[in-house]
């Protein structure tokens, strides 16, 4: 029996990765993956049925912060 991840846990995972993104080196330059996580957050907001409206609101606010 697996543990179900709550909306808030799911959103906090993304928020953490948006605020503290990893980076990698490509062709001698550091590439920040924040834009990838921001795009994923936007897609999640379009398609995920949130049970917790506060979690949805948290995730909605994060892309605005980096716009």
Secondary structure, 3 states (H helix, E strand, C coil): CCCCCCHHHHHHHHHHHHHCCCEEEECCEEEECHHHHHHHHHHHHHHCCCCCHHHHHHHHHHHHHCC
